[in-house]
Amino acid sequence: MNNLSLLIQTQKTVFTFSDIKKITQIPTDAGVKSFLQRAKANQILHNPYKGVRTLANYDHYEFAHVLRPQSYISCETVLFQKGIFFQYYGNTISSVSDDSRKYTIDTKKIIYYKIKDTILHNPIGIKQRKHYRIATPERALCDYIYLNPRGTIDAPENINIIRLKQLLPFYPHKTGQYIYTLLGKNG
C-alpha cells in the first residue's frame, strides 16, 4: 500500500511530521522529508503552516486542534453554529487554549483565547469529535462571557439551563451572574 493510502485510511486530514512518520512507517527522517517533497510537488499534500501538512480538502477545526493541541473550538464559532449568535463568523474559528494566538491559514483566521488552566482542563461541556474537541453551546457561552464580560447574545432561548448550571461552578461568580442577567433568569 502506498503512503498516501495509509494517510487517507486514518481519516485525518491534517498531519504533523511525526504523524506522517508514524503512519507511513518510513524509518528515517530523510525518507519522510523526501516523501513530503514529492507529495508537495505533486500537490498531494499541502503545507499551509510550517510543520503541518494537509490533504487538499482538510477540516479547519482539525487544523486548529493540531496547531494548539491543548485547545477546543468554542466562543463565537459554536454560538453562531447553534443559533445563539446571529452575526456570521464564517471565516474565523474561535478556540480556547492555554495561550492567546492568532493565525491566518488560507482564508481562515484561527483565534485562540487564553483561559485559566482550571477551566481549560475541565472536560465538562466539551465534546470529543474524531480529530478535535468542541464546546457545547452552554460551555461556549460560559467561555465567551468569561472572556468578554459585557458580551451579548441574540437567542438566549437556545441555551439549556440545566447544562449551564452544571458548568457555572467552574467559572468566576461574576461570569455566572452576568449570564443569568443575559438569560433573564435568577441565579
C-alpha positions, 0 to 999 in steps of 0.5 A: 500500500502506498503512503498516501493510502495509509494517510487517507485510511486514518481519516485525518486530514491534517498531519504533523511530521511525526504523524506522517512518520508514524503512519507511513512507517518510513524509518528515517527522517530523510525518507519522510522529508523526501516523501513530503517533497514529492507529495508537495510537488505533486500537490498531494499534500499541502503545507499551509503552516510550517510543520503541518501538512494537509490533504487538499480538502482538510477540516479547519477545526482539525487544523486548529486542534493540531496547531494548539493541541491543548485547545477546543473550538468554542466562543463565537464559532459554536454560538453562531453554529447553534443559533445563539449568535446571529452575526456570521463568523464564517471565516474565523474559528474561535478556540480556547487554549492555554495561550492567546494566538492568532493565525491566518491559514488560507482564508481562515483566521484561527483565534485562540483565547487564553483561559485559566488552566482550571477551566481549560482542563475541565472536560465538562461541556466539551465534546470529543469529535474524531480529530478535535474537541468542541464546546457545547453551546452552554460551555461556549457561552460560559467561555465567551462571557468569561472572556468578554464580560459585557458580551451579548447574545441574540437567542438566549432561548437556545441555551439549556439551563440545566447544562449551564448550571452544571458548568457555572461552578467552574467559572468566576461568580461574576461570569455566572451572574452576568449570564443569568442577567443575559438569560433573564433568569435568577441565579 
